[in-house]
Amino acid sequence: GGRVGDANAFVGIRSGATADVVNIDADCTWNNSGTLNVGSSGNGAAHIASGATLTQAATSIGDQAGAIGLMTIDATAWGGLTPVDVGRVGHGTLTLTGGAQANHSVARVGTQTNAQGTVNVTASTWNVDQILDVGDGGAGTVNVMAAGHLSDFLGYVGDAASGQGTVNVGGAGATWRSAEQLYVGISGAGTVHITAGGQVSNGTAYVGFNGGAVGLVTVDGAGSAWTTNGNLYVGQSGAGTLNIIGGGAIVSTGNVSIGYSPGSSGTVTIAGAGSSWTIDGALRLTQSGGAGTLVISGGAVTIGGDISGGAGGSTLTLDGGTLDVQGHGIGGTTPINTLNFRAGMLKNVQQINNGGGLTKTTAGTLTLDGVNTYTGVTTVSAGTLIFNTRYTSGSALDIADGATVGLAPSAAMPHNLLLKTTSLDTHAAGKLDLSDNKLIVASAGATGSWNGSAYTGVLGLVQRGYNGGDFLGSGIVTTQSAATGGNTLTSIAVASNADLGSTTFGGQSVGATDTLVMYTYAGDANLDGQITGDDYFQIDSGFPANARSWFNGDFNYDGVINGDDYFLIDSNFPVQGAAFPVSGAIGPAALLQGTSALPEPGMMGLALLGVMSGSRRRRGHSKISVATISSWR
């Protein structure tokens, strides 16, 4: 129950002296009408126990050069909205523990050049009514640990050019809230680490504010989170770096700028499973002439506005993880200088660099998902590009040697995933894996024809991919088990819409001269998803006319209609399953209307040719002449 009263109090006033120690026990009171100095010019320590009372007009811990001050507040209330300096000119440490409640008007940690200040908040609360300045002109560190809470109106970390500020928020229940702006690296060096489930929130945030400033924010670990309720600037006029790693999460409710002003630089990296960044507004790379870089190698980034470039240097790299722009553009009216689409998932892209198209680079797999409406050329220069959903707005698809484009097996919309383009080039060794889906090449003459030794156009691409029946070639292929590994139930069909007369295909309107390609039964000549008498009509008509192409019955793409093709249609007719959906009536303009779904008697004769030809292949019998078979009719 003791009481001590002072005007100004000094603990450790003599330089070089043995440390002075003051302990204020429970139920004791220490009132100071002036400034409390702990480590004034020498070494001093003060411990305020649970249940004690301490008042003062101001506090300085480590007040003068060479002084060392240590102050511990244990499970009691302290402050009274007065200012505090921790390491004003000397070295100072303040520890709040055991449920302590500290309240100050202004707090400076590492105030002047060469000063060092540290504040530890564990299972306690520190409220700063106005400005918290960590690394004002010296070196300041604030550690908010498990169940610790820090709040302020404005947060400064690394204030003056000589300032070096660090705030660590880590551990379950650790929080830091700035009601308004947070500056990390105003003119000096500022660092914020949010780890192990720590939570930070503020209004508008600046990382690397003035020219020459260096700011760094790292959000690391599952449950670690940073919320900016306003705009976020990474590299406002200085150098800013933001790392979201190891499952950390950021929510930005406003717009984000990376490398804002001339001479600034900003870099944001998202890596690691579970890491996420949600931006409600737009993302600007180098808005006014700085250098802005965004690298996504893991986790997920979701953006509610356009990603745009600017007058400076802008780079966007997707090398893993997911980038979802939710129906907005990448580049827009201000294109991004360097786009590196390498791997990961890209979703819901409205446009890329004003119609500049998409280029997939380097090894690895890039997946396109959601609704993508970007225009221009899609180029795959290396690795694999997968379409998870339909894509119909591109002008060309260019697949370099050794690269692959695939349409995902369409479980969500069975056998009806669609790719549409006006030009398709797989070069000598590129590959388009249609899987169980559909392709439209909207260009007159794209279907191709027989040139005397091979098919040209899209027919030629499928012929190369078919590769004699194993679909291991380049060009257009399928990896479906029913068409590979010696199985011949299904295949890839090609026909010109000039022959089919369709109005829609795979849910897409088609032109009169478009080329239609689909995964279907081997023998489905007219691309209606099933083998019927209409298909026997096609092969029976094409055989005596020495016609070629899939539509006329060349189901194995060898340039001739013979018993091998009859073997395919005859073998598959009785074992086919449900029809593959086509989405729109498809019927050849030349087909007889009302044709039976079963082969006509005349067709059965040629069907027998297929069976016997198949038998020849299995048993080595000699070939039966067409004339003999015709005489059976």
C-alpha positions in Angstrom: 0.0 0.0 0.0 3.0 2.4 -0.3 2.9 5.6 -2.2 5.7 7.6 -4.0 5.2 11.0 -5.5 7.6 12.9 -7.7 7.8 15.7 -10.2 10.3 14.2 -12.6 11.6 10.7 -11.7 15.0 9.3 -12.8 16.0 5.7 -12.6 19.7 5.3 -13.6 20.7 8.9 -13.7 24.4 8.5 -13.4 26.4 7.4 -16.5 28.3 4.2 -16.1 26.9 3.5 -12.7 25.5 0.1 -11.6 21.9 -0.2 -12.7 19.3 1.4 -10.5 16.2 -0.8 -10.0 12.7 0.3 -8.9 10.0 -2.3 -8.1 6.4 -1.1 -7.5 4.5 -4.0 -5.9 0.8 -4.8 -5.9 -1.4 -2.1 -4.2 1.5 0.4 -4.3 1.3 3.8 -6.2 4.0 5.8 -8.0 2.8 9.2 -9.1 4.9 11.5 -11.3 3.6 14.9 -12.3 6.5 15.3 -14.8 8.6 12.8 -16.9 9.5 9.3 -15.8 13.0 8.6 -17.0 14.1 4.9 -16.8 17.8 4.8 -17.9 18.3 8.5 -17.9 22.0 8.8 -18.4 23.0 5.5 -16.9 21.4 2.1 -16.5 18.0 1.8 -14.9 15.2 -0.7 -14.6 11.6 -0.4 -13.3 9.2 -3.3 -12.7 5.5 -2.4 -12.1 3.8 -5.5 -10.6 0.2 -6.6 -11.0 -2.1 -4.4 -9.1 0.3 -1.5 -8.8 -0.5 2.0 -10.0 1.8 4.2 -12.1 1.1 7.7 -13.4 3.3 10.3 -15.2 3.1 13.1 -17.7 5.5 11.5 -20.1 7.9 8.5 -20.1 11.4 8.1 -21.6 13.1 4.7 -21.5 16.8 4.9 -22.5 16.7 8.7 -22.5 20.3 9.8 -23.1 23.2 8.6 -25.2 24.8 5.5 -23.6 21.9 5.0 -21.2 20.1 1.6 -21.0 16.6 1.5 -19.7 14.4 -1.5 -19.0 10.7 -1.3 -18.0 8.3 -4.1 -17.4 4.5 -3.7 -16.9 2.9 -6.8 -15.5 -0.8 -7.3 -15.5 -1.7 -3.7 -14.7 -3.0 -0.6 -16.4 -0.5 2.2 -17.3 -0.2 5.2 -19.4 -3.0 7.7 -19.0 -2.7 8.8 -22.7 0.7 10.3 -22.2 3.6 10.2 -24.6 6.3 7.6 -24.4 9.8 7.2 -25.9 11.4 3.8 -25.9 15.1 4.4 -26.8 14.9 8.2 -27.1 18.6 8.7 -27.6 20.0 5.6 -25.7 18.8 2.0 -25.5 15.3 1.3 -24.1 13.1 -1.8 -23.7 9.5 -1.9 -22.7 7.8 -5.2 -21.9 4.0 -5.6 -21.4 3.0 -9.0 -20.1 0.5 -10.9 -18.2 -2.6 -8.9 -19.2 -1.1 -5.4 -18.9 -3.0 -2.5 -20.4 -0.9 0.4 -21.6 -2.4 3.6 -23.1 -0.4 6.4 -24.6 -1.1 9.5 -26.8 2.1 9.2 -28.9 4.7 6.5 -28.9 8.2 6.6 -30.4 10.4 3.5 -30.5 14.0 4.3 -31.5 13.5 8.1 -31.6 16.8 9.7 -32.6 19.8 8.7 -34.7 21.7 5.9 -33.1 19.0 5.2 -30.5 17.7 1.7 -30.1 14.2 0.9 -28.8 12.3 -2.4 -28.3 8.7 -3.0 -27.2 7.4 -6.5 -26.4 3.7 -7.1 -26.1 2.7 -10.6 -24.9 -0.8 -11.4 -23.7 -1.3 -7.7 -23.1 -2.7 -4.6 -24.9 -1.0 -1.5 -26.0 -3.2 1.4 -27.3 -1.6 4.5 -28.9 -4.2 7.2 -29.4 -2.4 9.1 -32.2 0.9 8.1 -33.8 3.0 5.1 -33.3 6.5 5.8 -34.7 8.8 2.7 -34.9 12.2 3.7 -36.1 11.6 7.4 -35.9 15.3 8.3 -36.5 17.0 5.4 -34.8 16.4 1.6 -34.7 13.0 0.6 -33.3 11.4 -2.9 -32.9 8.0 -3.8 -31.7 7.1 -7.4 -31.1 3.5 -8.3 -30.7 3.3 -11.9 -29.7 0.7 -14.5 -28.8 -2.5 -12.9 -27.5 -0.9 -9.4 -27.7 -2.8 -6.5 -29.1 -1.5 -3.2 -30.5 -3.6 -0.4 -31.8 -2.9 3.2 -33.0 -4.4 5.9 -35.2 -1.4 6.2 -37.6 1.4 3.7 -37.9 4.9 4.8 -39.0 7.7 2.2 -39.5 11.0 3.5 -40.6 10.2 7.3 -40.5 13.3 9.5 -41.1 16.0 8.6 -43.5 18.1 7.3 -40.6 15.2 5.4 -39.2 15.1 1.6 -39.1 11.8 0.2 -37.9 10.6 -3.3 -37.5 7.2 -4.6 -36.3 6.7 -8.4 -35.8 3.2 -9.6 -35.3 3.2 -13.4 -34.7 1.4 -16.0 -32.7 -2.1 -17.0 -32.1 -4.3 -14.0 -31.2 -1.6 -11.4 -32.0 -3.1 -8.3 -33.6 -2.1 -4.8 -34.7 -4.7 -2.3 -35.9 -4.1 1.1 -37.3 -7.3 3.0 -37.7 -6.0 5.1 -40.6 -2.8 5.0 -42.7 0.1 2.6 -42.2 3.5 3.7 -43.6 6.2 1.0 -43.9 9.4 2.8 -44.9 8.4 6.5 -45.0 11.9 7.9 -45.7 13.9 5.2 -43.9 13.8 1.4 -43.8 10.6 -0.2 -42.6 9.8 -3.9 -42.1 6.7 -5.7 -41.0 6.6 -9.4 -40.5 3.1 -11.1 -39.9 3.7 -14.7 -39.0 2.2 -17.7 -37.2 -1.4 -16.5 -37.2 -0.7 -12.8 -36.6 -3.4 -10.3 -37.8 -2.8 -6.8 -39.0 -5.4 -4.3 -40.3 -5.3 -0.6 -41.3 -6.6 1.9 -43.7 -4.5 3.0 -46.8 -1.0 1.5 -46.7 2.3 2.6 -48.2 5.3 0.3 -48.5 8.3 2.4 -49.5 6.7 5.9 -49.4 9.3 8.6 -50.2 12.2 8.4 -52.6 15.1 6.5 -51.0 12.8 4.7 -48.6 12.8 0.9 -48.4 9.7 -1.0 -47.2 9.1 -4.7 -46.7 6.0 -6.5 -45.6 5.9 -10.3 -45.3 2.8 -12.3 -44.5 3.8 -15.8 -43.7 2.0 -18.9 -42.5 -1.5 -20.3 -42.3 -3.8 -17.9 -40.4 -1.5 -14.9 -40.8 -3.4 -12.1 -42.4 -3.1 -8.4 -43.4 -6.2 -6.4 -44.3 -5.9 -2.9 -45.9 -9.2 -1.1 -45.8 -8.2 1.4 -48.5 -5.6 1.6 -51.3 -2.3 -0.2 -51.1 0.9 1.2 -52.6 3.9 -1.0 -52.9 6.7 1.3 -54.0 4.9 4.7 -53.7 8.1 6.8 -54.5 10.6 4.5 -52.9 11.3 0.7 -53.0 8.6 -1.6 -51.7 8.4 -5.3 -51.4 5.5 -7.5 -50.4 5.7 -11.2 -49.8 2.7 -13.5 -49.3 4.0 -16.9 -48.5 3.4 -20.1 -46.7 -0.4 -19.8 -46.5 -0.5 -16.1 -45.6 -3.4 -14.0 -46.7 -4.0 -10.4 -47.7 -7.3 -8.6 -48.3 -7.1 -5.2 -50.1 -10.5 -3.5 -50.2 -9.3 -0.6 -52.5 -7.0 -0.3 -55.5 -3.4 -1.5 -55.5 -0.4 0.2 -57.1 3.0 -1.5 -57.5 5.7 0.9 -58.5 3.6 4.1 -58.5 5.8 7.1 -59.1 8.8 7.8 -61.4 11.9 6.2 -59.8 10.0 3.9 -57.6 10.0 0.2 -57.6 7.6 -2.3 -56.3 7.6 -6.1 -56.2 4.9 -8.5 -54.9 5.5 -12.2 -54.6 2.8 -14.8 -53.8 4.1 -18.3 -53.2 3.2 -21.4 -51.3 0.1 -23.5 -51.0 -2.8 -21.7 -49.3 -1.4 -18.2 -49.8 -4.0 -15.7 -51.0 -4.4 -12.1 -52.0 -7.9 -10.7 -52.6 -8.1 -7.2 -54.3 -11.5 -5.7 -54.4 -10.4 -2.9 -56.8 -7.9 -2.6 -59.7 -4.3 -3.5 -59.8 -1.9 -1.1 -61.4 1.7 -2.0 -62.3 3.8 1.2 -62.5 0.9 3.6 -62.7 2.9 6.8 -63.0 6.3 5.7 -64.3 7.9 3.4 -61.7 8.8 -0.3 -62.0 6.1 -2.7 -60.9 6.5 -6.5 -60.7 4.0 -9.1 -59.7 5.1 -12.8 -59.4 2.6 -15.5 -58.6 4.2 -18.9 -58.1 1.7 -20.4 -55.7 -1.5 -19.7 -53.8 -4.3 -17.6 -55.3 -4.8 -14.0 -56.4 -8.3 -12.7 -57.0 -8.8 -9.2 -58.5 -12.0 -7.2 -58.8 -10.7 -4.8 -61.5 -8.3 -4.5 -64.4 -4.6 -5.2 -64.2 -2.9 -2.3 -66.0 0.5 -1.2 -66.9 1.8 2.4 -67.2 4.6 4.7 -68.3 7.3 2.7 -66.5 8.3 -0.9 -66.6 5.6 -3.5 -65.7 6.0 -7.3 -65.4 3.4 -9.9 -64.6 4.6 -13.5 -64.1 2.3 -16.5 -63.4 4.4 -19.5 -62.6 2.1 -21.5 -60.4 -1.0 -20.8 -58.3 -4.1 -19.1 -59.6 -4.8 -15.7 -61.0 -8.5 -14.9 -61.3 -9.4 -11.5 -62.7 -13.1 -12.1 -62.5 -14.0 -10.9 -66.0 -11.6 -8.0 -66.1 -8.7 -7.3 -68.4 -4.9 -7.8 -68.2 -3.2 -4.8 -69.8 -6.3 -2.9 -70.9 -5.7 0.5 -72.4 -2.2 0.6 -70.8 -0.5 -2.7 -71.8 1.8 -4.5 -69.5 5.4 -4.5 -70.8 6.3 -8.1 -69.9 3.8 -10.9 -69.5 5.1 -14.3 -68.4 2.4 -17.0 -68.4 4.4 -20.1 -67.5 2.3 -22.3 -65.2 -0.6 -22.4 -62.8 -4.2 -21.3 -63.5 -5.5 -18.2 -65.2 -9.2 -17.5 -64.9 -11.9 -15.2 -66.2 -9.8 -13.0 -68.5 -11.8 -10.4 -70.5 -8.8 -9.1 -72.6 -5.0 -9.2 -72.7 -3.0 -6.1 -73.7 -5.7 -4.8 -76.1 -6.1 -8.0 -78.1 -2.4 -8.9 -78.0 -3.4 -12.5 -77.2 -1.8 -15.0 -74.7 1.7 -16.5 -74.9 2.5 -19.5 -72.8 6.3 -19.7 -72.1 8.7 -22.2 -70.5 8.0 -25.8 -69.4 5.2 -26.5 -67.0 1.4 -26.5 -67.3 -0.8 -23.4 -67.6 -4.6 -24.0 -67.2 -7.2 -21.6 -68.5 -10.4 -21.8 -66.4 -13.7 -19.8 -66.0 -15.0 -17.6 -68.8 -12.2 -16.3 -71.0 -13.0 -13.8 -73.8 -9.6 -12.4 -74.7 -8.9 -12.0 -78.4 -5.8 -12.4 -80.5 -3.4 -15.3 -81.0 -2.9 -17.9 -78.3 0.7 -19.1 -78.6 2.2 -22.0 -76.8 5.9 -21.8 -77.2 6.8 -24.5 -74.6 5.1 -26.7 -72.0 1.4 -27.4 -71.9 -1.7 -25.2 -72.0 -4.9 -26.8 -70.8 -8.4 -25.4 -71.5 -10.7 -26.3 -68.6 -13.6 -24.5 -70.2 -14.7 -23.5 -73.7 -12.8 -20.8 -75.5 -14.2 -19.3 -78.7 -12.9 -15.7 -79.1 -9.3 -16.3 -80.2 -8.1 -15.6 -83.8 -5.4 -18.3 -83.9 -3.8 -21.1 -82.0 -0.1 -21.6 -82.5 1.5 -24.6 -80.9 5.3 -24.8 -81.1 7.3 -28.0 -81.7 7.3 -30.1 -78.5 4.5 -28.0 -76.9 1.0 -29.3 -76.2 -2.5 -27.8 -75.9 -5.1 -29.9 -74.3 -8.9 -29.7 -73.7 -9.7 -31.2 -70.3 -11.9 -34.2 -70.2 -15.3 -32.6 -69.9 -16.8 -34.2 -66.9 -18.9 -31.2 -66.0 -20.4 -30.9 -69.5 -19.9 -34.4 -71.0 -18.1 -34.4 -74.3 -19.1 -30.9 -75.1 -16.1 -28.7 -74.2 -15.3 -26.6 -77.2 -12.4 -24.7 -78.7 -12.9 -22.3 -81.6 -10.2 -20.6 -83.6 -9.8 -19.2 -87.1 -6.3 -20.7 -87.5 -4.5 -23.7 -86.1 -0.8 -24.4 -86.5 0.9 -27.3 -84.7 4.1 -26.9 -86.7 6.1 -30.2 -87.2 5.8 -31.5 -83.6 3.2 -29.6 -81.7 0.2 -31.3 -80.4 -3.5 -30.5 -79.7 -5.1 -33.1 -77.4 -8.8 -32.9 -78.0 -9.5 -35.6 -75.4 -13.3 -36.1 -75.5 -14.3 -32.7 -76.9 -14.8 -30.5 -79.9 -13.0 -28.1 -82.2 -14.2 -25.5 -84.7 -11.8 -24.0 -87.2 -13.7 -21.0 -88.6 -11.8 -20.5 -91.9 -12.9 -21.5 -95.4 -10.8 -24.3 -96.8 -9.3 -25.3 -93.4 -10.7 -28.8 -93.7 -8.1 -29.9 -96.2 -8.0 -32.6 -98.8 -6.0 -35.6 -100.2 -2.9 -34.4 -102.1 -1.9 -37.8 -103.5 0.2 -38.9 -100.5 -1.4 -37.4 -97.4 -4.2 -35.2 -96.2 -3.7 -31.4 -95.9 -5.4 -28.9 -93.5 -7.1 -30.1 -90.4 -7.6 -33.6 -91.9 -3.8 -33.7 -92.2 -3.4 -32.7 -88.5 -5.6 -35.5 -87.4 -3.9 -38.0 -89.8 -0.6 -37.1 -88.2 -2.0 -37.5 -84.7 -3.8 -40.7 -85.6 -0.4 -42.1 -86.5 -1.7 -45.4 -87.9 -4.2 -45.9 -85.0 -2.3 -45.2 -81.7 -2.8 -41.4 -81.6 0.8 -41.0 -80.5 1.7 -38.6 -83.3 1.8 -34.8 -83.5 -1.0 -32.6 -84.7 -4.5 -33.4 -83.3 -4.8 -36.3 -81.0 -6.9 -37.8 -78.2 -5.7 -39.5 -75.0 -9.0 -41.2 -74.3 -8.5 -44.9 -73.5 -11.3 -46.0 -75.9 -9.2 -44.6 -78.8 -5.7 -45.5 -77.7 -3.7 -48.6 -76.6 -5.1 -50.8 -79.4 -8.7 -49.7 -78.7 -10.7 -48.5 -81.8 -14.2 -47.8 -80.4 -13.7 -44.0 -80.7 -11.6 -41.6 -82.7 -11.4 -38.0 -83.9 -13.8 -37.0 -86.7 -13.3 -34.2 -89.1 -15.8 -32.7 -91.6 -16.5 -29.4 -93.4 -19.8 -27.8 -92.4 -20.3 -27.4 -96.2 -21.0 -31.1 -96.1 -22.8 -31.2 -92.7 -25.1 -28.2 -93.0 -25.1 -27.6 -89.2 -26.2 -24.3 -87.6 -24.7 -25.0 -84.2 -21.9 -27.3 -82.9 -21.1 -27.8 -79.3 -23.5 -25.0 -78.4 -21.7 -22.6 -80.7 -23.0 -21.0 -84.0 -21.0 -22.2 -87.0 -20.6 -20.9 -90.5 -21.2 -22.7 -93.7 -17.5 -23.3 -94.4 -16.3 -24.0 -90.9 -14.4 -27.2 -90.2 -15.9 -29.2 -87.4 -13.8 -31.7 -85.3 -15.1 -33.9 -82.5 -14.3 -37.0 -80.5 -16.9 -39.7 -81.4 -17.3 -43.3 -82.4 -15.0 -44.6 -85.2 -17.5 -44.8 -88.0 -19.6 -41.7 -87.2 -19.1 -40.2 -90.6 -21.6 -37.3 -90.2 -20.6 -36.2 -86.7 -24.0 -36.8 -85.1 -22.4 -38.6 -82.2 -23.6 -42.1 -83.1 -23.3 -44.8 -85.8 -26.5 -45.2 -87.8 -27.6 -46.0 -91.3 -26.7 -42.5 -92.3 -23.0 -43.3 -91.7 -23.3 -46.6 -93.7 -24.8 -44.5 -96.5 -21.7 -42.2 -96.4 -19.2 -45.0 -96.6 -21.3 -47.0 -99.2 -21.4 -43.9 -101.4 -17.8 -43.0 -100.9 -16.3 -46.4 -101.6 -17.3 -46.8 -105.3 -16.6 -43.2 -105.9 -13.0 -43.6 -104.7 -13.7 -40.7 -102.4 -11.6 -39.7 -99.4 -11.9 -38.0 -96.0 -13.6 -39.1 -92.8 -17.0 -37.8 -94.0 -16.8 -40.2 -96.9 -15.8 -43.2 -94.8 -12.0 -43.1 -94.5 -12.1 -43.7 -90.8 -8.4 -44.7 -90.4 -7.0 -41.7 -92.4 -5.0 -43.8 -94.8 -6.4 -42.0 -97.9 -8.5 -44.9 -99.2 -11.8 -46.4 -98.3 -11.5 -50.2 -98.0 -12.3 -53.1 -95.8 -10.3 -51.7 -92.9 -12.8 -48.8 -92.7 -15.7 -51.2 -92.9 -14.2 -53.2 -90.1 -14.2 -50.1 -87.9 -17.8 -49.1 -88.5 -19.1 -52.7 -88.3 -17.2 -53.5 -85.1 -18.3 -50.4 -83.4 -22.0 -50.3 -84.5 -23.2 -53.0 -82.2 -21.1 -52.0 -79.2 -21.5 -48.2 -79.2 -23.0 -46.6 -76.1 -25.0 -43.5 -75.8 -24.7 -40.9 -78.5 -22.1 -38.2 -78.0 -23.9 -34.8 -77.7 -23.5 -32.5 -80.6 -25.7 -29.6 -79.4 -27.6 -28.8 -82.6 -29.1 -30.9 -85.4 -26.4 -32.2 -87.7 -27.4 -33.9 -90.9 -25.4 -34.0 -94.2 -27.0 -31.9 -96.9 -26.7 -34.9 -99.2 -28.1 -37.5 -96.8 -31.4 -39.2 -97.6 -34.0 -38.0 -95.1 -35.6 -40.6 -92.9 -32.8 -43.2 -93.3 -33.2 -46.1 -91.0 -31.0 -46.3 -87.9 -30.1 -49.9 -89.0 -28.0 -50.7 -92.0 -29.9 -51.5 -95.2 -29.6 -54.9 -96.7 -27.2 -53.6 -99.4 -25.1 -52.0 -96.7 -24.8 -55.3 -94.9 -23.0 -56.7 -97.9 -20.3 -54.1 -97.6 -20.4 -54.6 -93.8 -19.5 -58.2 -94.5 -16.6 -57.0 -96.4 -15.4 -55.2 -93.3 -15.8 -58.3 -91.2 -14.0 -60.5 -93.6 -11.3 -57.9 -94.1 -10.8 -57.8 -90.3 -10.7 -61.6 -90.4 -8.0 -61.4 -93.1 -5.9 -59.2 -90.8 -6.2 -61.6 -88.0 -5.8 -64.9 -89.9 -3.8 -63.9 -93.0 -6.6 -64.9 -95.5 -6.3 -63.4 -99.0 -8.3 -60.3 -99.9 -11.8 -60.8 -101.3 -12.5 -58.8 -104.4 -15.0 -56.0 -104.4 -16.6 -57.4 -107.5 -17.4 -60.6 -105.7 -18.9 -58.8 -102.8 -21.0 -56.6 -105.1 -22.5 -59.7 -106.8 -24.0 -60.8 -103.5 -26.4 -57.9 -103.5 
